[in-house]
Amino acid sequence: VIGNKNLTRTKITNLDLRYELYPRAGELFTFGVFYKYFNKPIELYFNNSGAGSSNTFNFSNVDNATGFGAELELRKKLDFTSALKHFTVTTNLSYIYNRVKGLNIDRPMQGQSPYIINIGLQYDIEKTGLTSTVLFNRIGRRILFVGNLQNATGVGVPEIWENPRSLLDFQLAKKVCKQKGEIKLNISDLLNQRAYFYHDINDN
């Protein structure tokens, strides 16, 4: 990994519009739309300069990028029936359209997914201080490393993409010492799906 002393700071202009509703304590519903303009965003790219040469990861500015999208967030208690009175469901859904454009460039910004899905189910018994949570997360495919096909020598590699994969995490927590302390057990990535990273040579 090689740094770049010529990097300039990224400046981001944000515009957000949100609607928020709080039906009762512990519940919420929000919906928002947003627009972002990135001036000189910093990206991490994979630099392969030819056979027999070393491969490096470098940081570089691109001219600009834009993004817009929508986000939905929900937190709802399921106490409409006695069997589910200790359960709460949460969700956060985002859609993001993001582009970097320039000379011979028209692609998503490195690291930006087109969608994000978060869903959680929490079981909470306040009197005993016992809480358990199951969390599901999935993101759309994204560029892990920008390629360097546009270099002066005409050689290099295309972008390296990261495939979507689903994550399922579990947490169990118990408050102790008269609610002043807490013991937690976390188990991450229960689905253990294979991670794929690839070159999308023919854009399919």
VEXVO-781845 format. One record per residue (C-alpha): residue number from 1; residue in one letter; x, y, z. Coordinates in nm, 4 decimals. Each point is the difference from the previous one (the first is absolute). Example, Ala and Ser with C-alpha at 12.3 -4.5 7.8 and 13.67 -1.06 7.14 Angstrom:
2
<vose i="1" aa="A" xx="1.2300" yy="-0.4500" zz="0.7800"/>
<vose i="2" aa="S" xx="0.1370" yy="0.3440" zz="-0.0660"/>
//
This chain:
204
<vose i="1" aa="V" xx="0.0000" yy="0.0000" zz="0.0000"/>
<vose i="2" aa="I" xx="0.1560" yy="0.3247" zz="-0.1175"/>
<vose i="3" aa="G" xx="-0.1072" yy="0.3448" zz="0.1143"/>
<vose i="4" aa="N" xx="-0.0266" yy="0.3129" zz="-0.2128"/>
<vose i="5" aa="K" xx="0.1336" yy="0.3310" zz="0.1294"/>
<vose i="6" aa="N" xx="-0.1922" yy="0.1840" zz="-0.2747"/>
<vose i="7" aa="L" xx="-0.3440" yy="-0.1021" zz="0.1263"/>
<vose i="8" aa="T" xx="-0.2441" yy="0.2826" zz="0.0636"/>
<vose i="9" aa="R" xx="-0.2799" yy="0.0020" zz="0.2539"/>
<vose i="10" aa="T" xx="-0.3419" yy="-0.1190" zz="-0.1132"/>
<vose i="11" aa="K" xx="-0.2792" yy="0.2512" zz="0.0483"/>
<vose i="12" aa="I" xx="-0.3573" yy="-0.1267" zz="0.0111"/>
<vose i="13" aa="T" xx="-0.3172" yy="0.2022" zz="-0.0493"/>
<vose i="14" aa="N" xx="-0.3127" yy="-0.1635" zz="0.1452"/>
<vose i="15" aa="L" xx="-0.3679" yy="0.0699" zz="-0.0507"/>
<vose i="16" aa="D" xx="-0.2491" yy="-0.2029" zz="0.2062"/>
<vose i="17" aa="L" xx="-0.3769" yy="-0.0002" zz="0.0356"/>
<vose i="18" aa="R" xx="-0.1518" yy="-0.2212" zz="0.2702"/>
<vose i="19" aa="Y" xx="-0.3406" yy="-0.0889" zz="0.1372"/>
<vose i="20" aa="E" xx="0.0028" yy="-0.1374" zz="0.3569"/>
<vose i="21" aa="L" xx="-0.2818" yy="-0.1563" zz="0.1996"/>
<vose i="22" aa="Y" xx="0.0190" yy="-0.1266" zz="0.3605"/>
<vose i="23" aa="P" xx="-0.3257" yy="-0.1880" zz="0.0762"/>
<vose i="24" aa="R" xx="0.1001" yy="-0.0734" zz="0.3615"/>
<vose i="25" aa="A" xx="0.3032" yy="-0.0612" zz="0.2213"/>
<vose i="26" aa="G" xx="0.2439" yy="-0.2413" zz="-0.1640"/>
<vose i="27" aa="E" xx="-0.1572" yy="0.0217" zz="-0.3464"/>
<vose i="28" aa="L" xx="0.0853" yy="0.2053" zz="-0.3046"/>
<vose i="29" aa="F" xx="-0.0595" yy="0.0324" zz="-0.3720"/>
<vose i="30" aa="T" xx="0.2201" yy="0.2202" zz="-0.2163"/>
<vose i="31" aa="F" xx="0.0283" yy="0.0496" zz="-0.3736"/>
<vose i="32" aa="G" xx="0.2584" yy="0.2183" zz="-0.1646"/>
<vose i="33" aa="V" xx="0.1455" yy="0.0945" zz="-0.3358"/>
<vose i="34" aa="F" xx="0.3487" yy="0.1396" zz="-0.0451"/>
<vose i="35" aa="Y" xx="0.2473" yy="0.1419" zz="-0.2501"/>
<vose i="36" aa="K" xx="0.3780" yy="0.0108" zz="0.0374"/>
<vose i="37" aa="Y" xx="0.2701" yy="0.1691" zz="-0.2041"/>
<vose i="38" aa="F" xx="0.3607" yy="-0.1114" zz="0.0542"/>
<vose i="39" aa="N" xx="0.2755" yy="0.2369" zz="-0.1051"/>
<vose i="40" aa="K" xx="0.3308" yy="-0.1857" zz="-0.0466"/>
<vose i="41" aa="P" xx="-0.1078" yy="-0.3328" zz="0.1567"/>
<vose i="42" aa="I" xx="0.2855" yy="-0.2281" zz="0.1073"/>
<vose i="43" aa="E" xx="-0.0016" yy="-0.3552" zz="-0.1330"/>
<vose i="44" aa="L" xx="0.2167" yy="-0.3063" zz="0.0524"/>
<vose i="45" aa="Y" xx="0.1175" yy="-0.1656" zz="-0.3207"/>
<vose i="46" aa="F" xx="0.1898" yy="-0.3114" zz="-0.0984"/>
<vose i="47" aa="N" xx="0.3114" yy="0.0815" zz="-0.2001"/>
<vose i="48" aa="N" xx="0.1348" yy="-0.2757" zz="-0.2216"/>
<vose i="49" aa="S" xx="0.2626" yy="0.1452" zz="-0.2302"/>
<vose i="50" aa="G" xx="0.0823" yy="-0.3142" zz="-0.2005"/>
<vose i="51" aa="A" xx="0.1495" yy="-0.3470" zz="0.0145"/>
<vose i="52" aa="G" xx="0.2837" yy="-0.0363" zz="0.2460"/>
<vose i="53" aa="S" xx="-0.0859" yy="0.3221" zz="0.1785"/>
<vose i="54" aa="S" xx="-0.1219" yy="0.0288" zz="0.3560"/>
<vose i="55" aa="N" xx="-0.3677" yy="0.0589" zz="0.0696"/>
<vose i="56" aa="T" xx="-0.0873" yy="0.2931" zz="0.2249"/>
<vose i="57" aa="F" xx="-0.3064" yy="0.1643" zz="0.1491"/>
<vose i="58" aa="N" xx="-0.0005" yy="0.3771" zz="-0.0423"/>
<vose i="59" aa="F" xx="-0.2177" yy="0.2940" zz="0.0991"/>
<vose i="60" aa="S" xx="-0.1076" yy="0.2598" zz="-0.2521"/>
<vose i="61" aa="N" xx="-0.2450" yy="0.2860" zz="-0.0462"/>
<vose i="62" aa="V" xx="-0.2585" yy="-0.0004" zz="-0.2764"/>
<vose i="63" aa="D" xx="-0.1607" yy="0.3232" zz="-0.1148"/>
<vose i="64" aa="N" xx="-0.3486" yy="-0.0413" zz="0.1447"/>
<vose i="65" aa="A" xx="-0.2859" yy="-0.2360" zz="0.0704"/>
<vose i="66" aa="T" xx="-0.3706" yy="0.0332" zz="0.0653"/>
<vose i="67" aa="G" xx="-0.2474" yy="-0.2180" zz="0.1818"/>
<vose i="68" aa="F" xx="-0.3663" yy="0.0044" zz="0.0896"/>
<vose i="69" aa="G" xx="-0.2393" yy="-0.2427" zz="0.1567"/>
<vose i="70" aa="A" xx="-0.2632" yy="-0.0801" zz="0.2582"/>
<vose i="71" aa="E" xx="0.0027" yy="-0.1528" zz="0.3470"/>
<vose i="72" aa="L" xx="-0.2724" yy="-0.1654" zz="0.2066"/>
<vose i="73" aa="E" xx="0.0356" yy="-0.0754" zz="0.3711"/>
<vose i="74" aa="L" xx="-0.2523" yy="-0.1793" zz="0.2198"/>
<vose i="75" aa="R" xx="-0.0110" yy="-0.1102" zz="0.3636"/>
<vose i="76" aa="K" xx="-0.3184" yy="-0.1741" zz="0.1119"/>
<vose i="77" aa="K" xx="-0.0955" yy="-0.1855" zz="0.3178"/>
<vose i="78" aa="L" xx="-0.1912" yy="-0.3226" zz="-0.0609"/>
<vose i="79" aa="D" xx="-0.2053" yy="0.0139" zz="0.3201"/>
<vose i="80" aa="F" xx="-0.3332" yy="-0.0092" zz="-0.1843"/>
<vose i="81" aa="T" xx="-0.0098" yy="-0.3645" zz="0.1121"/>
<vose i="82" aa="S" xx="0.1146" yy="-0.1401" zz="0.3340"/>
<vose i="83" aa="A" xx="0.2196" yy="-0.2642" zz="-0.1661"/>
<vose i="84" aa="L" xx="0.2178" yy="0.2727" zz="-0.1557"/>
<vose i="85" aa="K" xx="-0.0181" yy="0.2677" zz="0.2688"/>
<vose i="86" aa="H" xx="0.3763" yy="-0.0076" zz="0.0667"/>
<vose i="87" aa="F" xx="0.0987" yy="0.0215" zz="-0.3685"/>
<vose i="88" aa="T" xx="0.0952" yy="0.3064" zz="-0.2050"/>
<vose i="89" aa="V" xx="0.0755" yy="0.0035" zz="-0.3716"/>
<vose i="90" aa="T" xx="0.2338" yy="0.2564" zz="-0.1564"/>
<vose i="91" aa="T" xx="0.0893" yy="0.0610" zz="-0.3610"/>
<vose i="92" aa="N" xx="0.2079" yy="0.2425" zz="-0.2016"/>
<vose i="93" aa="L" xx="-0.0196" yy="-0.0053" zz="-0.3801"/>
<vose i="94" aa="S" xx="0.2021" yy="0.2255" zz="-0.2289"/>
<vose i="95" aa="Y" xx="0.0227" yy="0.0467" zz="-0.3750"/>
<vose i="96" aa="I" xx="0.2934" yy="0.2002" zz="-0.1350"/>
<vose i="97" aa="Y" xx="0.0766" yy="0.0994" zz="-0.3589"/>
<vose i="98" aa="N" xx="0.3596" yy="0.1199" zz="-0.0132"/>
<vose i="99" aa="R" xx="0.2253" yy="0.0843" zz="-0.2955"/>
<vose i="100" aa="V" xx="0.3547" yy="0.1133" zz="-0.0582"/>
<vose i="101" aa="K" xx="0.0334" yy="0.1667" zz="-0.3382"/>
<vose i="102" aa="G" xx="0.2985" yy="0.1356" zz="-0.1859"/>
<vose i="103" aa="L" xx="0.2282" yy="-0.0700" zz="-0.2951"/>
<vose i="104" aa="N" xx="-0.0761" yy="-0.3640" zz="-0.0952"/>
<vose i="105" aa="I" xx="-0.1633" yy="-0.0514" zz="0.3427"/>
<vose i="106" aa="D" xx="-0.3647" yy="-0.0773" zz="0.0733"/>
<vose i="107" aa="R" xx="-0.0437" yy="-0.2363" zz="0.2943"/>
<vose i="108" aa="P" xx="-0.1030" yy="-0.0166" zz="0.3671"/>
<vose i="109" aa="M" xx="0.2368" yy="0.1453" zz="0.2570"/>
<vose i="110" aa="Q" xx="0.2340" yy="-0.2477" zz="0.1665"/>
<vose i="111" aa="G" xx="-0.1607" yy="-0.1545" zz="0.3073"/>
<vose i="112" aa="Q" xx="-0.3541" yy="0.1213" zz="-0.0728"/>
<vose i="113" aa="S" xx="-0.2779" yy="-0.2595" zz="-0.0147"/>
<vose i="114" aa="P" xx="-0.3227" yy="0.0639" zz="-0.1948"/>
<vose i="115" aa="Y" xx="-0.2106" yy="-0.1315" zz="0.2871"/>
<vose i="116" aa="I" xx="0.0275" yy="-0.0853" zz="0.3693"/>
<vose i="117" aa="I" xx="-0.2361" yy="-0.2282" zz="0.1924"/>
<vose i="118" aa="N" xx="0.0006" yy="-0.0238" zz="0.3808"/>
<vose i="119" aa="I" xx="-0.2676" yy="-0.1940" zz="0.1892"/>
<vose i="120" aa="G" xx="0.0055" yy="-0.0804" zz="0.3706"/>
<vose i="121" aa="L" xx="-0.2183" yy="-0.1877" zz="0.2461"/>
<vose i="122" aa="Q" xx="0.0499" yy="0.0729" zz="0.3697"/>
<vose i="123" aa="Y" xx="-0.1302" yy="-0.1903" zz="0.3006"/>
<vose i="124" aa="D" xx="0.0140" yy="0.2067" zz="0.3192"/>
<vose i="125" aa="I" xx="-0.1146" yy="-0.0768" zz="0.3545"/>
<vose i="126" aa="E" xx="0.0670" yy="0.3253" zz="0.1809"/>
<vose i="127" aa="K" xx="-0.0691" yy="-0.1331" zz="0.3501"/>
<vose i="128" aa="T" xx="0.2683" yy="-0.2693" zz="-0.0240"/>
<vose i="129" aa="G" xx="0.2434" yy="0.2024" zz="-0.2127"/>
<vose i="130" aa="L" xx="0.0102" yy="-0.2693" zz="-0.2699"/>
<vose i="131" aa="T" xx="0.0202" yy="0.1008" zz="-0.3661"/>
<vose i="132" aa="S" xx="0.0614" yy="-0.2022" zz="-0.3149"/>
<vose i="133" aa="T" xx="0.0282" yy="0.1346" zz="-0.3530"/>
<vose i="134" aa="V" xx="0.0183" yy="-0.1547" zz="-0.3471"/>
<vose i="135" aa="L" xx="0.1337" yy="0.2319" zz="-0.2715"/>
<vose i="136" aa="F" xx="-0.0110" yy="-0.0526" zz="-0.3778"/>
<vose i="137" aa="N" xx="0.2079" yy="0.2134" zz="-0.2364"/>
<vose i="138" aa="R" xx="0.0509" yy="0.0001" zz="-0.3760"/>
<vose i="139" aa="I" xx="0.1615" yy="0.2530" zz="-0.2325"/>
<vose i="140" aa="G" xx="-0.0019" yy="0.0225" zz="-0.3790"/>
<vose i="141" aa="R" xx="0.3089" yy="-0.0750" zz="-0.2045"/>
<vose i="142" aa="R" xx="0.2648" yy="0.2674" zz="0.0242"/>
<vose i="143" aa="I" xx="0.3446" yy="0.0853" zz="-0.1292"/>
<vose i="144" aa="L" xx="0.2578" yy="-0.1229" zz="0.2481"/>
<vose i="145" aa="F" xx="0.2945" yy="0.1487" zz="-0.1925"/>
<vose i="146" aa="V" xx="-0.0024" yy="0.2295" zz="-0.3023"/>
<vose i="147" aa="G" xx="0.1968" yy="-0.1365" zz="-0.2956"/>
<vose i="148" aa="N" xx="0.2684" yy="0.1767" zz="-0.1988"/>
<vose i="149" aa="L" xx="-0.0925" yy="-0.0657" zz="-0.3623"/>
<vose i="150" aa="Q" xx="0.0203" yy="0.3724" zz="-0.0733"/>
<vose i="151" aa="N" xx="0.3725" yy="0.0352" zz="0.0656"/>
<vose i="152" aa="A" xx="0.2480" yy="0.1358" zz="-0.2522"/>
<vose i="153" aa="T" xx="0.1458" yy="-0.3407" zz="-0.0910"/>
<vose i="154" aa="G" xx="-0.3368" yy="-0.1416" zz="-0.0973"/>
<vose i="155" aa="V" xx="0.0383" yy="-0.3035" zz="0.2236"/>
<vose i="156" aa="G" xx="-0.1462" yy="-0.0849" zz="0.3339"/>
<vose i="157" aa="V" xx="-0.3063" yy="-0.1600" zz="0.1517"/>
<vose i="158" aa="P" xx="-0.3697" yy="0.0864" zz="0.0136"/>
<vose i="159" aa="E" xx="-0.1838" yy="0.0707" zz="0.3250"/>
<vose i="160" aa="I" xx="-0.0118" yy="-0.2709" zz="0.2642"/>
<vose i="161" aa="W" xx="-0.3629" yy="-0.0511" zz="0.1068"/>
<vose i="162" aa="E" xx="-0.1304" yy="-0.1410" zz="0.3269"/>
<vose i="163" aa="N" xx="-0.3037" yy="-0.2254" zz="-0.0357"/>
<vose i="164" aa="P" xx="-0.3022" yy="0.0430" zz="0.2293"/>
<vose i="165" aa="R" xx="-0.0143" yy="-0.2392" zz="0.2947"/>
<vose i="166" aa="S" xx="-0.2451" yy="-0.0312" zz="0.2862"/>
<vose i="167" aa="L" xx="0.1130" yy="0.0360" zz="0.3607"/>
<vose i="168" aa="L" xx="-0.1891" yy="-0.1318" zz="0.3018"/>
<vose i="169" aa="D" xx="0.1210" yy="0.0960" zz="0.3489"/>
<vose i="170" aa="F" xx="-0.1278" yy="-0.0963" zz="0.3450"/>
<vose i="171" aa="Q" xx="0.0484" yy="0.1754" zz="0.3334"/>
<vose i="172" aa="L" xx="-0.1033" yy="-0.1019" zz="0.3493"/>
<vose i="173" aa="A" xx="0.0366" yy="0.2545" zz="0.2824"/>
<vose i="174" aa="K" xx="-0.0712" yy="-0.0158" zz="0.3733"/>
<vose i="175" aa="K" xx="0.0165" yy="0.2914" zz="0.2404"/>
<vose i="176" aa="V" xx="0.1700" yy="-0.0777" zz="0.3316"/>
<vose i="177" aa="C" xx="0.1028" yy="0.1769" zz="0.3204"/>
<vose i="178" aa="K" xx="-0.3373" yy="0.1683" zz="0.0434"/>
<vose i="179" aa="Q" xx="-0.0115" yy="0.1087" zz="-0.3654"/>
<vose i="180" aa="K" xx="0.3371" yy="0.1792" zz="0.0238"/>
<vose i="181" aa="G" xx="0.1927" yy="-0.2553" zz="-0.2024"/>
<vose i="182" aa="E" xx="-0.0681" yy="-0.2169" zz="-0.3036"/>
<vose i="183" aa="I" xx="0.1281" yy="-0.3304" zz="-0.1379"/>
<vose i="184" aa="K" xx="-0.0299" yy="-0.0575" zz="-0.3752"/>
<vose i="185" aa="L" xx="0.0391" yy="-0.2991" zz="-0.2293"/>
<vose i="186" aa="N" xx="0.0401" yy="0.0778" zz="-0.3709"/>
<vose i="187" aa="I" xx="-0.0029" yy="-0.2486" zz="-0.2870"/>
<vose i="188" aa="S" xx="0.0722" yy="0.1537" zz="-0.3404"/>
<vose i="189" aa="D" xx="-0.0611" yy="-0.1181" zz="-0.3564"/>
<vose i="190" aa="L" xx="-0.2110" yy="-0.3063" zz="0.0820"/>
<vose i="191" aa="L" xx="-0.0747" yy="-0.0647" zz="-0.3684"/>
<vose i="192" aa="N" xx="0.3720" yy="-0.0095" zz="-0.0848"/>
<vose i="193" aa="Q" xx="-0.0612" yy="0.0682" zz="-0.3682"/>
<vose i="194" aa="R" xx="0.2972" yy="-0.0034" zz="-0.2324"/>
<vose i="195" aa="A" xx="0.1386" yy="0.3420" zz="-0.0955"/>
<vose i="196" aa="Y" xx="0.0600" yy="0.0540" zz="-0.3716"/>
<vose i="197" aa="F" xx="0.2281" yy="0.2670" zz="-0.1484"/>
<vose i="198" aa="Y" xx="0.0276" yy="0.0166" zz="-0.3764"/>
<vose i="199" aa="H" xx="0.0739" yy="0.1933" zz="-0.3174"/>
<vose i="200" aa="D" xx="-0.3174" yy="0.0689" zz="-0.2003"/>
<vose i="201" aa="I" xx="0.1731" yy="-0.0170" zz="-0.3374"/>
<vose i="202" aa="N" xx="-0.3075" yy="-0.0007" zz="-0.2247"/>
<vose i="203" aa="D" xx="-0.2344" yy="0.2039" zz="0.2222"/>
<vose i="204" aa="N" xx="-0.2448" yy="-0.2859" zz="0.0578"/>
//
